[in-house]
Amino acid sequence: MAQRGRAHICCATNAVLNLNSVSLSDAGAYLVTVTNFATGLLGTKSQTATVIVMSDTDRDRIGDEWEIQLGCSPNAASDSVFDDDGDGQTTWQEFMAGTNPRDARSALRFESIRSSAQATDLSFAAQANRGYTVQFRESLDHGRWQTLRQVGSRGVARQETVVDPSFQGNARWHRLATPQMFEPQGSSKNGFRDCRWPDF
């Protein structure tokens, strides 16, 4: 069961709550209650998630308020593919990651990777109100990306470190994704999309 504020959302009974084609009126606080035999009828409530919906005048999938705040144009869709700070991420990717498109030090990436015989520590700057998925695979060229850890969103920016205890001296590739990537229930072994950013 899901609810927005105190109102229940009809038919929200799946393992993942998806809000499709949201409008400005869909902004607000959402809560999910999970019920099963273990939780009983009262269920277990999730943390409250706040959905922010912004106008998008030029339809570049970047909120007008964010573009204005960071010196981009809400009337020019072409700026969504710019990389003004040269960090390898487009304005749209920086919007999704909550990073600053005018500061090359502000980007979605591992800032520190430390390996030992026991584990690998992966550190990154987590932005406020962003969730992350840290994934791995044994080969860069083939194999399925698997989730190492989900890092939930919090209201403040902070440094996060994820430990991969299964390193065992073999080469292992890691990647960092936001928004969080969840494998759909009952999906095939290739249920994850194999990309960091959705396609335009």
C-alpha positions in Angstrom: 0.0 0.0 0.0 1.3 3.5 -0.8 0.0 6.8 0.2 0.7 10.5 -0.6 0.2 12.6 2.5 -2.8 10.9 4.1 -4.4 9.7 0.8 -3.9 6.2 -0.4 -2.8 5.5 -3.9 -5.0 3.1 -5.8 -3.5 -0.1 -7.0 0.0 0.5 -5.6 0.6 -3.1 -4.6 3.8 -4.0 -6.5 7.3 -4.5 -5.1 8.3 -1.1 -6.5 6.2 2.1 -6.6 6.6 3.8 -10.0 5.1 7.3 -10.6 4.8 7.7 -14.4 4.1 11.0 -16.3 4.1 13.1 -13.2 2.7 16.6 -13.2 3.3 19.5 -10.8 0.3 18.4 -8.8 2.0 15.1 -8.0 4.7 16.8 -5.9 4.6 15.8 -2.2 5.5 13.3 0.5 5.0 9.6 -0.2 5.1 6.7 2.1 4.9 2.9 1.4 3.6 0.3 3.9 4.7 -3.2 3.3 2.4 -6.0 4.5 2.9 -9.7 4.5 2.5 -12.7 6.9 5.5 -11.6 8.9 4.4 -7.9 9.4 0.7 -8.6 10.0 -2.1 -6.2 8.9 -0.3 -3.0 10.2 2.7 -3.6 8.1 6.1 -1.8 8.1 6.2 1.8 7.0 9.0 3.1 4.8 10.8 6.4 5.3 8.9 9.3 3.8 10.1 10.1 0.2 9.6 13.7 -1.1 8.8 14.0 -4.8 9.9 17.3 -6.3 8.4 18.2 -9.7 9.8 21.1 -11.7 8.6 22.9 -14.8 10.6 22.1 -18.0 9.9 24.8 -20.5 12.4 23.6 -23.2 11.6 19.9 -22.6 15.2 18.9 -22.1 14.3 16.9 -18.9 16.1 19.4 -16.7 14.0 21.4 -14.2 13.7 25.1 -15.0 14.5 26.2 -11.4 17.7 24.1 -11.4 18.8 25.6 -14.8 18.2 29.1 -13.7 20.0 28.6 -10.3 23.1 27.2 -12.1 23.2 29.6 -14.9 21.8 27.4 -17.7 18.9 28.4 -20.0 15.4 27.0 -19.4 14.6 28.0 -23.0 17.5 26.2 -24.8 17.3 22.4 -24.9 20.7 22.2 -26.5 22.5 23.0 -23.2 21.5 19.6 -21.8 24.3 17.9 -23.8 27.0 20.5 -22.9 29.9 19.7 -20.6 30.8 23.2 -19.5 33.2 22.1 -16.7 35.0 19.4 -18.8 34.4 16.6 -16.3 33.0 14.2 -18.9 29.3 14.5 -17.7 26.6 16.5 -19.6 24.4 19.1 -17.9 21.6 16.6 -17.9 23.7 13.9 -16.2 24.8 16.5 -13.6 21.2 17.4 -13.0 20.3 13.7 -12.4 23.3 13.3 -10.1 22.7 16.5 -8.2 26.2 17.8 -9.1 27.3 21.2 -10.3 27.7 21.4 -14.1 30.1 24.4 -13.7 32.5 22.7 -11.2 34.7 19.8 -12.5 35.3 18.7 -8.9 31.6 18.1 -8.6 30.8 14.9 -10.5 29.3 11.4 -10.0 32.4 9.2 -9.5 34.4 7.3 -7.0 36.8 9.7 -5.4 38.9 7.1 -3.6 39.4 3.4 -4.2 41.6 1.5 -1.7 42.3 -2.1 -2.0 43.8 -4.5 0.5 44.1 -8.3 0.7 40.8 -8.4 2.6 38.6 -5.9 0.7 38.2 -2.8 -1.5 36.8 0.5 -0.1 35.0 2.7 -2.6 34.3 6.3 -1.5 32.2 8.9 -3.2 30.5 12.2 -2.4 26.8 11.5 -2.0 24.5 14.4 -2.8 21.5 15.3 -0.7 18.2 13.6 -1.7 19.9 11.1 -4.1 20.1 7.3 -3.8 22.9 5.3 -5.3 23.6 1.8 -6.5 27.2 0.4 -6.4 27.6 -2.4 -8.8 30.4 -4.8 -9.8 31.4 -7.3 -12.4 34.4 -9.6 -12.8 35.3 -8.4 -16.4 35.1 -5.1 -18.1 34.1 -6.6 -21.4 31.4 -9.1 -20.5 29.3 -10.5 -17.6 26.4 -9.1 -15.8 26.6 -6.1 -13.5 25.6 -7.1 -10.0 24.5 -5.0 -7.1 27.1 -4.7 -4.3 25.1 -2.2 -2.2 22.2 0.2 -2.3 22.9 3.5 -0.7 19.6 5.3 0.3 19.0 9.0 0.0 19.4 11.3 2.9 18.6 15.0 3.4 22.2 16.1 3.5 25.3 15.7 1.3 27.9 13.4 2.9 30.9 11.2 2.1 29.9 7.5 1.6 32.2 4.5 1.6 31.1 1.1 0.3 33.2 -2.0 1.2 33.5 -4.9 -1.3 34.6 -7.7 1.0 34.7 -10.3 -1.8 37.7 -8.8 -3.7 40.0 -11.8 -3.1 42.8 -10.3 -5.1 41.0 -10.7 -8.5 40.4 -7.7 -10.8 36.9 -6.5 -10.3 35.2 -3.6 -12.0 32.9 -1.3 -10.1 30.4 1.4 -11.1 28.3 4.0 -9.4 24.7 4.8 -10.5 22.1 7.3 -9.6 19.1 7.2 -9.4 19.2 3.8 -7.7 18.8 0.8 -9.9 16.5 -2.0 -8.8 16.2 -5.4 -10.5 12.5 -6.0 -11.2 11.0 -8.9 -9.3 11.0 -12.0 -11.4 13.3 -10.5 -14.0 15.9 -12.4 -16.0 19.5 -12.5 -14.9 20.0 -9.4 -17.2 17.2 -7.5 -15.5 19.4 -4.4 -14.9 19.8 -1.9 -17.7 23.5 -1.9 -18.6 24.0 1.9 -18.5 24.6 4.6 -16.0 22.2 7.1 -17.6 18.9 6.6 -19.2 18.8 7.2 -23.0 17.5 10.4 -24.5 
